Amino acid sequence: MIIFLSIIVLLVLSIWIFMRLPPFGKLPSGERLGRVKRSPHYREGQFQNIHFTPNLAEGVSLFTVMRQFFFGKNKNRKPPGMLPSKKTDLLNLDPHKNCLVWFGHSSYFIQVDGKKILVDPVFSGNASPLSFTTKSYPGSDVYTTDDLPDIDYLFITHDHWDHLDYKTVVKLRSKVKQVITSLGAGAHLEFWNYDKKKILELDWNQEVTLESGFIINTASARHFSGRTFKRNRSLWLSFILQTPSSKLFLGGDSGYDTHFAEIGNKYGPFDLAILECGQYSVYWKYIHMMPEETVQAGLDVRAKKILPVHWGKFSLSLNDWDDSIKRVTIEASKKNVPLIHPMIGEEVDLNGEMKFSRWWENIN
């Protein structure tokens, strides 16, 4: 009995020490915590979604999800071969170009009206606190932080490991002029030695003029946050980015809800909406959209084009690795919604019409 209890104590102590390592970041405290608590969206000790949002659907247990995740028989959750990619020279881009480059999952670079923008970058090769788990697909890591130019604006939509990557943002620190993130998430960045003056933390429904012609509005999303067992101590959000020539919707992670139509009515139309379409399941249908809902969300926000993201790099769900892009492509065709689906690293002209191959069909 003494040996058993000693093992338990040692295990708990080891986990406690492990979770105090820098990659886990910090929870808000002091003045930042005071601001968090004053948010109208913070109640009962945590941030809340607009509508009731359970992490799992009705009748679904965590045991069921874990059993399927670890012991399910789906062998197609990862691609059968290396993903194709292109390597755009981001360091020597024509400064007059308006373009976008997707890095897989929810990471992408935008150059628009002379500004360089980076969203939710993950270049470490995995999306979890354990480097040997949730590894990126072969071929999806063709870029490193060395391939990136100086960044005018780094957008972080929320603090999950597949959106806020410790190794990546630490390596980028000297290149980033300003971080724009959700309320509370700045605690992580400040702990990782980012200058507090460079961190702009926002609640839902705020508007900030970054500089002449560049305005951001924040909007709600239906999701959650947290890098430890404590959830929802920082916010999750989406961004409306207005530049001198474009209006872009940076959707982050979100389940489907009425907020998309509200955003469309208030801020639309958008030249491009970047919306999640992967890592979904009927088991957690409230916090991630089904691919068909991605198309509907694009219609709701009144987007001229949709870029589906949150797929193509990690397996965080139970589906085939390419199921989401197949389904969203079919649905977009049915509803006559223009869809952008570049391969990783392919340069997308934001001002022109482009044709994209169904590159995921040729992997073996």
N, C-alpha and C positions, 0 to 999 in steps of 0.2 A: 504493500500500500504506500509506503514511504517513497519507494522508487517510482511508482506511478505518479504520485503527486509531484515529485521532483521533476519528472519529465514534463508534466503539464505546466509547471511554473517556468521551467526553462524555455518551453515553446512560446508561452505568452510573452516572456521577457524578450525573446529573440524577435518576435513580431513587432513588439513595441519599439525596439531599437531600430529595426529595419524601416519602420514607417516614419522614423524621425530623420531619415536620410534626405538630402537636399531635393531630389526629384519630386518628393511628395509636396513640396512647397509649404506654405503657411496659411492658416485661416486668418480672416480679418481680425484686427484688434485695434484698440485705441480709437483714434478719430475715424478711421476707416470703418470700424465696427459700428460706431455711432451713426455714420451715414447709412450703413446697411440697415440698421434697425429703424431708421426714419423713412425708409422706402415704403410706399403704400402697398408694395407687393411682398413685403416681408411680414409674416405672421406666424405665431406659435413657434418661434425659434428658427424659421427657415423661409426661403423664398417659395412662393406659391405660383402655380400656373393660373391662368384666368379661369379655366374650367377644371373640374375634378379630373385628375390625371394619375391613375394608378400606374406603377411601373410595369405590372403584369396585368393581362386581361382577366376578366372574370373567370373563375374556375381553374385558373392556371397556377400551379405551385412552382416554387423555385426548384424543388426536387425534379419535377418534370423537365424543366428547362435544362438543368445541369445534366440529367441523364441523356437527353437528346444531344446536348453539346459535346459531351465527352464520349458517349457510347453509341451515338447515332451511326447509321450505316451509309450515309451519303459520302461517297468518295469524290464528289465533284465540287466540294467546298473550296478547293484551291485549283488554279489552272493547271492543265496537264503539261504545260511547257512554259518557256520563258516568254514574258510579255514583250511585244514589239514597242519600240519607242523612237523618238527623235530627240536630238539635242540642239535646242535653240541657243544661240550665243547671247545670253542675257546681258553680258558685260559690254557688248558692243552693238546693242540695238540702236537703230535709227531713232533718235529722241523725238522725232515727229510722228512716229508710228503709234497708233492706238491698237494694242494687242493684248492677248491673254495666253498664258501657258499653264496648263493643268499638270500637276505633279502626281496625280493619283489620289484617291480618297478625297479629302476635303481641302487639300492644299493647292493653292494656285497663285500665280503672279499676274498682275495687271499693270500695264503701262498705258496711261490715258492722260491726254492733255499735258504731257511733260512730267507727270508724277509717276513714281514707281511704288506700287502697292503690293503687299504680301498678305495672304490670308491663311490662317491656321496651318503653318508649315510644320511638317513632320518628316525629317530626313535622317532619323537615327536608325531606321531599319526595323523598328518594332513599335507597337502601340500599347505598351503595358509597363508596369514597374519591374517586371521580370524580363530581362533581355532575351531570354530563350523562348518566350511565349509571344503570341500574336505578331509573328514576324511578317515582314512585307514580302510580297510575291517576287520571285526571281524576275529580274528585268524592270522592276518598278522603281528602283533606286538609282536612276542614271544621273540624278542631280545631288549635289552636296551644297552646303552653305557657301563654299568657295566659288560656286558658279553664279552666285547672286550679286547684283550690284548693291550700292547703298540704297536703303529702303526709306522712302519718305514717310509711309504710313504702314505699320504692322497692325492688322486687325486680328483679334482673337475673340471668337464668338462665345466660347465658354471653356472651362478648365479641364475637360476630359482628356485622357491621355492621348487619344487619337486626334486631338485638336491643339492641345497645348503640350508641346514636347520639350522637356527640360534640356536635353542635349542640344537641340536645334536652336532654341531661343537664347541659350547662353553663348553659343558660337556666333550668333547674329548680333549680339549686344552692341558691338562697336559700329555696326552698319545701320542700325535703326535710329531714325531721327525722332519718331514718335510712335507710341503704342496706343491703340484705341481698343478698349476691351470692356467687359461687363463689370458691373459694380461688385466689388469684393475680390475679383480675380487679380487685381493689381498687387495683392498681398504676396502672391507667388513671385511675381516679377521683381518686386522690391526686395524680397528675400534672396533672389538670384542676382542681386546687385545692379538692377536697372535703376537709373536715376528717377526718383519719384516725380521730378518735374516733367519727365518725358512720358509719363503714364496718364492717360485720360480714361477714367472709369465712368461708365454711363449706365443709368437706369433705363427702363423702357420709356418711350415717348419723350425723348429729349432731342433737341436740335442744337448742333454746334457748327459754326462756320470755321473751318480749318484755316482757310485763307481765301482770297478773292476767287469766286467761282467754284469752290469746293465746299460743299455742305453735306453733313451727315445727319440723318435722323435715325433714331433707334426704334425698334418695334419689338413686340413680344414674339416668343416662339413657345412651342409646347414640348418641353423637354425637362431636363434636370441637370444637376452639376455635382461635382465632387471627385477628389482624387484619393480619398480614404473612405472609411466606413461612414463618416459624417457627410451627409448629402445636403445640397441646396443651401450652403453657406455663402455661395456666390451666385450671381445671376447668369442666365443664358439669354441670348438675344439675337436678333437679326439687324442688319444695317441697310439703310437706303443711302446710297452714295450718289450725290448729284455733282457732276463735273461741268465744266463749261460746254461740253459737247454731248454728254451722255447721262443717262440715269440708270443705275445698276442696283439690283436687289441681291444682297449677299445673305442668303437664307440661313446659314448655319444648320444646326440639327433641329428638327421639329416634327412632331406628329401633325396630322391634318386637323384643322379646326377652323373656326370662323375668322380667325385673325388674318388669314390670307386675303379674304374678300375685303376686310376692313382696310388692310394695307393698300390693296388695289384701288379702293374707292378714294382713299386719302392721298396717295402718292403716285399712283399709276398714271399713264402707262409707263412700262420700263422697256428700255432697249434690250436688256438681258436680265433674266432671273437665274441665279445659280442656286439650285435646289437639291437637297439630298434625295437619293432614290435607292440607296442600298442599306444593308444591315437590318432589314425589316423582318418582321415575323408577326403572325397572328397572335403569338404569345405576348408580344409587347407592342401592340398596334397603336397605343395611344402616344408613344414617345418617338416613333419613327413612322414615316409614311410608307404605304405600299406604293409600288411604282406607278400604278394607275392614279393614285392620289397626287403624285408628283406633277403629273400633267394637269390635273384639275387645279392644283395650287398655282401653277403657272398661268392658267386661264384666270384664276381668281385675282392674282396680282396684276393682271393685264400686261403680261410680258409678250414682247414681240418674238423673243427666242428664249429657249431654255437650255441651260447647261446642267445635265444631271451629274451630281458628284456623290461622294460618300460610298464609292465602290472602286474596284480595280486595284486595290493595294493590300487590304487586310481582310481576313475572314473573321467577322465578328457576329455572324448569324449562322443559321442552319441551312441556308439555301445554296444552290449551285453558285459558284463565284460570278457567273455571267447572267444569272437569272434576272437580275434587276434591270440591266441594260436591254435585254431582250424584251422584257415586258413594257418598259417605258417607251421603247422605240415603236412597238406595236400600237400602244395607246396613243402616242403622239400622232402616228399616221392616221389612226381612226378619226381623231379630232382635228386633224389638219393644223397641228402645232409645230412650227419649225424647231428642230432639235439639233443642238451642237454636240457631237460626240468625238472629240479629237483623241488620238492616242496620247499617251503620256509624253510630254515635252513638245508636242506639235504646236506651232505658232498659229493662233487664231486671230484673224483680222477682225477687229471689232466694228469696223466701218464698212466691210464688204461682205459679199455673199461667198460662201465656201461650201464645197462638198467634202464629206468625210466618209472614209471607208468603214465598213463594219469589221474592224480589225480583230475583234474578239472571236470571230468565226474561223480564223485561220491559225489557231494555236494548237500545236500537237507535240 
